[in-house]
Structures are given as structure tokens and as C-alpha cells.
Amino acid sequence: MPLNTPRTRRPTIYDVAKSAGVSPSLVSLVLQNPSKVSEKRREAVRTAMAELGYRPSRAATTLASSQTKSIGLVIDDFRNLWFVDLLRGLESALSPHGYQVTLADSRPGENRITEATDGLLSMHVEGLVIAAEPSEPMMAGTWVPSVVAGWRDGVPAGAGLITNDDDCGGRMVAEHLLGLGHTRIGHLSGSGGAAAHRRDGFRSRIVEAGVEVRIAGESQGTSEEDGYAAACWLLDHHPDTTALFAANDTMALGALAAAKAHGLSVPAELSVIGYDNSQLAKSRYLDMSSVDNRSDIVGVDVANTLLARIQDPTLEPERKLIEPVLVVRSTTARATG
């Protein structure tokens, strides 16, 4: 059929079999277990599929094999840049094994995350990645291997945990700023497990140094607007602040806006550092100091853990910390005041 001729119907497995000169059952075998078919016949079937534009039905394949080759991912905020690298790591490890990632956005609220999880389970995903604040109710009916990605307020029984060592990352930032001579440092924090661990690590090192702890936004969100509000509060109440540490790069963007609104030059008058080492921080325009939480590596390890538990359901849930890396760029400098 000429390439510019519109098709009147979707090609079927029978059309492929007829074009390749084989039986429909052999086409099915090529799709499910190609190693059992000779190379000559495999090539004939694949050529016919390409010429006809045939695409196998995942639903039909699932019914035939009892496998969906799908991993569910629950996230709580599409705006969080951390998810981009996490997803890239997941897909890089899952794709070679024929698995795809199915995404569900839970947004804040226990009912929403339970609904998102139930939706993925109803699609018969073979594993579940929880990159949101989990709850016991959402895990009550979960029968597939599950891994929590990133620090959360709690890890449900039966789920693994693979995360960046955020306590260590928080201490790294404090050490970096103290090393630059800063003693009036503000921290823009937020709610959630990851922010709490970064805050705890930062606070512990600041207290060890005998420096005043200045924290804003502990119970708030971690968006750019939250970062701006927290930074403005700190700069208004502590105008002698010489450095700000934001719980993530998105909040740090808000901190940069707050510095501009207060007439402060970065980094000459105010150093700013974020967390996640996202594309935002890496951009040539911002060139922002940050902590690389190696979320792509977290994604790879989460994927490999799930694949192992899918193959052997008797494996115990794993808990693993990934060491962060401090990345110094142009938004932090030695204190001058």
C-alpha cells in the first residue's frame, strides 16, 4: 500500500500473518517469545509489521502473559524539578527490560494519594514507586512490590526506601557557607520528609558552629512562591543575613527574586544556594550553587530493586541512602560583612 494512502482500519495479527506468509500463532510467538522462532521467520514477521504499521496491543499481551510490563509512579507535585531526573533514572533502568512507567499525580491530601495508588493498581502495574507522602491506608491493599523514593514523613510497612542522604546534604551546605565566613545564614525550609532531613542536617552543623539558627517556612510548601515569601520574611526580620540556603532549587529561584526586591546583589551582598542540582541550577543564566541529590541514581536503584523483587517476591524491602555532592557555582561567595 502506498505510504500516502489512508488506512480504513487498524491492521491485525491476521494481516501480518498473511503478509509474512506464516500462521497467526507464529506471529504471536514472535511478539511474546522471539527466541523460539528462527531468525528468517522473525525478520519476515517484523518486516510485515513495519510495512503494515502494525502495533501490538498491550492489553492483549497482558491477557496472554499475565504481565503488564508497567511500573506505577505516584508523585505529589509536577512542579518539583526533582521528579524529572528521578523519572529519567527509572526509565533508563526499566526500558531494557521492556517495562514502562505509568504516572499518577496525587497532589496534597491523603484521599488524593490513595485514589492515585488505587488507580495504578487497577491497571495491574507490577510494581509501585511512591514519590509522595505515603499513608498506611494507601498501602493497605497494595500487593505489588513498592519502594518509596526520597525521604518522606513515614515509610509504610512492606515498602522499601531509596533516597538521597538529605541530612548529609544539609550539613554540606552549612559547612560550605561557614567555610566562606558566613555567620548570619537563613534557611528556607518547608513541609515534608525531604525538607525536614535537609533542615535537620543544616541545623545540627550550624548549632555545632555556635551560630544563630534562622529558619523560615517550616510548615509551608516548597514552591518558588513559598521560597520568595520565606526569603522576604527572613530579610525583613534579619536584614543582616548574608546567605540563604533553600530546601530546593525552585525555592532558591524565589530567594533570588527576593534578593532583587530588597536591592541585594548576589553573591556580593547575599549568597544563595539551592538543593537538587536541577536544570534550573545548571542553566548558564543562573549558574546557581546547589547540592546534587543524584536523583537519577535514586531512580536507577529504585528500578533495579523493583525488578529484583518482581523476579523474587521473597526478597525483603531494601533501605538505601545515596550520598549527595556539593556543586559550587557563582551564587555563593565569601562573606564581606
ROLO-100859 format. One line per 2 residues: number of its first residue (from 0); their letters; for each residue x negated, y negated, z negated of C-alpha. Coordinates in steps of 0.001 Angstrom, whole numbers, always signed. Layout:
N
NUM> a> X/Y/Z  ...
This chain:
337
0> mp> +0/+0/+0  -1450/-3434/+896
2> ln> -2563/-5486/-2113  -169/-8343/-1327
4> tp> +2893/-6089/-1099  +5099/-6491/-4195
6> rt> +5966/-3277/-6039  +9591/-2429/-6605
8> rr> +8904/-119/-9589  +6192/+878/-12023
10> pt> +4049/+3835/-10801  +4480/+7055/-12765
12> iy> +2287/+10001/-13601  +4019/+11880/-10772
14> dv> +2943/+9222/-8269  -644/+9557/-9490
16> ak> -496/+13353/-9207  +868/+13167/-5677
18> sa> -1763/+10626/-4574  -4614/+12621/-6140
20> gv> -3340/+15964/-4862  -3119/+17511/-8332
22> sp> -400/+18507/-10782  +1155/+16065/-13281
24> sl> -154/+18233/-16141  -3715/+17801/-14885
26> vs> -3267/+14015/-14790  -2069/+14213/-18395
28> lv> -5145/+16266/-19296  -7431/+13655/-17722
30> lq> -5775/+10980/-19851  -5934/+12922/-23123
32> np> -8985/+15156/-22845  -11027/+14327/-19720
34> sk> -13979/+16533/-20737  -11857/+19600/-19902
36> vs> -11439/+18518/-16269  -14082/+18783/-13550
38> ek> -15810/+15568/-12525  -14432/+15820/-8961
40> rr> -10808/+16036/-10138  -11321/+13365/-12826
42> ea> -12600/+10983/-10173  -9677/+11773/-7845
44> vr> -7167/+11033/-10615  -8894/+7814/-11684
46> ta> -9123/+6609/-8083  -5398/+7233/-7623
48> ma> -4626/+5389/-10858  -6671/+2391/-9734
50> el> -5100/+2278/-6274  -1557/+2546/-7639
52> gy> -2118/+191/-10563  -1035/+2905/-12991
54> rp> -1439/+2187/-16696  -824/+4944/-19261
56> sr> +1962/+4343/-21783  +553/+4080/-25301
58> aa> +3919/+5136/-26684  +3922/+8297/-24602
60> tt> +320/+9059/-25540  +1219/+8618/-29216
62> la> +4088/+11094/-28931  +1854/+13607/-27217
64> ss> -1118/+13342/-29583  +398/+12085/-32876
66> qt> -2222/+9311/-32777  -1585/+5634/-32168
68> ks> -5278/+4686/-31984  -4247/+1476/-33738
70> ig> -5545/-243/-36881  -3357/-2819/-38621
72> lv> -4842/-6119/-39822  -2936/-8330/-42286
74> id> -4160/-11921/-42588  -2691/-14840/-44529
76> df> -3725/-17901/-42533  -4565/-18155/-38827
78> rn> -6331/-21464/-39538  -9058/-19790/-41587
80> lw> -12080/-19528/-39269  -13412/-16584/-41279
82> fv> -10955/-14277/-39523  -12497/-14906/-36096
84> dl> -15812/-13236/-36939  -14100/-10545/-39035
86> lr> -11931/-9596/-36047  -14909/-9586/-33706
88> gl> -16765/-7206/-36016  -13734/-4933/-36344
90> es> -13178/-4688/-32604  -16848/-4111/-31803
92> al> -16863/-1006/-34011  -13357/+266/-33181
94> sp> -13314/-174/-29383  -15903/+2540/-28612
96> hg> -13614/+4997/-30399  -10547/+3906/-28431
98> yq> -8912/+2007/-31300  -7157/-1326/-31000
100> vt> -6357/-3899/-33696  -2747/-4906/-34303
102> la> -2477/-8231/-36126  +177/-9429/-38579
104> ds> +241/-12848/-40259  +1623/-12680/-43800
106> rp> +1332/-16338/-44849  +1582/-17048/-48592
108> ge> +4143/-15122/-50637  +4464/-11571/-51887
110> nr> +7550/-10828/-49777  +5827/-12006/-46591
112> it> +2762/-9804/-47086  +4962/-6816/-47933
114> ea> +7009/-7429/-44784  +3868/-7757/-42666
116> td> +2481/-4497/-44074  +5785/-2666/-43612
118> gl> +5925/-3882/-40010  +2479/-2463/-39251
120> ls> +3227/+829/-40989  +6450/+1169/-38987
122> mh> +4238/+1066/-35871  +2360/+4083/-37274
124> ve> -1040/+2421/-37491  -3714/+4898/-38578
126> gl> -5496/+2513/-40936  -4892/-823/-42623
128> vi> -7192/-3817/-43157  -5929/-6281/-45771
130> aa> -7450/-9741/-45318  -4875/-11434/-47555
132> ep> -3954/-11407/-51229  -2591/-7858/-51765
134> se> +2/-6713/-54260  +957/-3380/-55773
136> pm> +4438/-3392/-54137  +2932/-3731/-50654
138> ma> +697/-709/-51289  +3343/+1440/-52948
140> gt> +4464/+3066/-49715  +1116/+2926/-47916
142> wv> -72/+6378/-46898  -2856/+5435/-44488
144> ps> -6494/+4629/-45374  -6690/+982/-46461
146> vv> -9556/-1451/-47008  -9406/-4946/-48498
148> ag> -11703/-7296/-46563  -13072/-10192/-48611
150> wr> -12658/-10941/-52304  -9039/-11048/-53462
152> dg> -7352/-11614/-56801  -6877/-7865/-57081
154> vp> -7632/-4651/-55180  -4741/-2142/-55205
156> ag> -5384/+1414/-56323  -6404/+3643/-53423
158> ag> -7800/+811/-51302  -11466/+214/-50575
160> li> -13177/-3175/-50789  -15844/-4570/-48475
162> tn> -16750/-8205/-48955  -19389/-10862/-48885
164> dd> -21113/-11336/-52252  -19467/-14703/-52852
166> dc> -20840/-15081/-56385  -24330/-14864/-54917
168> gg> -23384/-17330/-52163  -22107/-19871/-54700
170> rm> -25361/-19616/-56649  -27338/-20052/-53410
172> va> -25603/-23355/-52718  -26188/-24615/-56260
174> eh> -29856/-23614/-56049  -30217/-25364/-52685
176> ll> -28680/-28635/-53870  -30533/-28601/-57197
178> gl> -33743/-27983/-55280  -33061/-31135/-53283
180> gh> -32872/-33110/-56515  -29077/-33415/-56745
182> tr> -27709/-33511/-60288  -24282/-35050/-59606
184> ig> -22679/-32337/-57490  -18980/-31858/-56777
186> hl> -17329/-28602/-55714  -14174/-28466/-53573
188> sg> -12501/-25198/-54540  -9118/-23538/-54003
190> sg> -6890/-20647/-54977  -7619/-17034/-54033
192> ga> -10257/-14446/-54849  -12990/-15607/-52459
194> aa> -12802/-19225/-53655  -12859/-18045/-57273
196> hr> -16028/-15987/-56805  -17789/-18812/-54943
198> rd> -16755/-21200/-57719  -17965/-18835/-60468
200> gf> -21350/-18340/-58830  -21791/-22080/-58300
202> rs> -20667/-22950/-61836  -22948/-20414/-63508
204> ri> -26070/-21806/-61823  -25051/-25430/-62443
206> ve> -24487/-24694/-66149  -27881/-22950/-66349
208> ag> -29465/-26126/-64969  -27750/-28239/-67642
210> ve> -25875/-30255/-65018  -22286/-31510/-65329
212> vr> -19731/-29294/-63564  -17430/-31265/-61237
214> ia> -14714/-29184/-59594  -11545/-30247/-57752
216> ge> -8700/-28372/-56073  -8920/-25105/-58031
218> sq> -5203/-24382/-57742  -4733/-25811/-54245
220> gt> -5180/-24463/-50722  -8367/-24310/-48673
222> se> -7380/-26188/-45502  -9043/-29277/-44027
224> ed> -6401/-31481/-45641  -6993/-29790/-49010
226> gy> -10714/-30454/-48613  -10072/-34090/-47813
228> aa> -7778/-34550/-50838  -10185/-32810/-53227
230> ac> -13177/-34773/-51916  -11316/-38085/-52210
232> wl> -10359/-37260/-55797  -13947/-36449/-56731
234> ld> -15396/-39508/-55006  -12766/-41741/-56631
236> hh> -13265/-40335/-60140  -17016/-39724/-59842
238> pd> -18336/-42343/-57417  -21931/-41456/-58335
240> tt> -21564/-37998/-56721  -24443/-37303/-54305
242> al> -23480/-33863/-52968  -20325/-31864/-52208
244> fa> -20010/-28090/-51844  -16815/-26976/-50088
246> an> -15358/-23478/-50510  -15267/-23048/-46729
248> dt> -16273/-24885/-43565  -12732/-26089/-42900
250> ma> -12629/-27821/-46287  -16102/-29228/-45572
252> lg> -14676/-30893/-42470  -12202/-32649/-44756
254> al> -15085/-33621/-47031  -16896/-35256/-44099
256> aa> -13740/-37258/-43338  -13511/-38306/-46992
258> ak> -17147/-39441/-46939  -16405/-41581/-43892
260> ah> -13297/-43029/-45555  -15416/-44012/-48584
262> gl> -18099/-45584/-46411  -20714/-42956/-47288
264> sv> -23369/-41809/-44822  -24008/-38034/-44557
266> pa> -26574/-36907/-45600  -28352/-40159/-46563
268> el> -25837/-41017/-49298  -23858/-37791/-49628
270> sv> -24912/-34224/-48811  -22149/-31844/-47672
272> ig> -22342/-28061/-47389  -19653/-25550/-46462
274> yd> -19249/-21780/-46538  -18652/-19123/-43804
276> ns> -21124/-20422/-41186  -18267/-20651/-38703
278> ql> -18483/-22010/-35171  -17427/-25315/-36703
280> ak> -20613/-25463/-38782  -22746/-24277/-35869
282> sr> -21469/-26948/-33474  -24139/-29352/-32243
284> yl> -21991/-32319/-33218  -21512/-31371/-36901
286> dm> -24678/-29279/-37387  -23405/-28521/-40885
288> ss> -25239/-26661/-43644  -23288/-23575/-44697
290> vd> -23516/-20073/-46137  -23282/-17244/-43638
292> nr> -20914/-14731/-45218  -21686/-12312/-42371
294> sd> -18015/-11635/-41828  -18792/-9858/-38551
296> iv> -20843/-7340/-40544  -17982/-7059/-43042
298> gv> -15699/-6264/-40076  -18052/-3587/-38743
300> dv> -18373/-1926/-42156  -14601/-2051/-42713
302> an> -14021/-398/-39326  -16608/+2340/-39951
304> tl> -15155/+3017/-43400  -11645/+3379/-41965
306> la> -12831/+5646/-39130  -14604/+7891/-41638
308> ri> -11509/+8108/-43866  -9253/+8802/-40890
310> qd> -11510/+11728/-39990  -11773/+12904/-43602
312> pt> -8834/+11757/-45790  -10520/+13256/-48883
314> le> -13204/+10541/-48892  -12999/+8186/-51859
316> pe> -12351/+4451/-51221  -15640/+2564/-50911
318> rk> -16630/-717/-52547  -19472/-2639/-50939
320> li> -20981/-6130/-51164  -22657/-7795/-48152
322> ep> -25446/-10228/-49068  -24912/-13775/-47735
324> vl> -27516/-16001/-46064  -28031/-19738/-46664
326> vv> -28171/-21720/-43398  -29607/-25220/-43847
328> rs> -28751/-27802/-41211  -28554/-31588/-41060
330> tt> -25752/-32366/-43549  -27824/-31734/-46678
332> ar> -30881/-33744/-47655  -32934/-34746/-50672
334> at> -31116/-36891/-53239  -32127/-40551/-53141
336> g> -30160/-41894/-56093
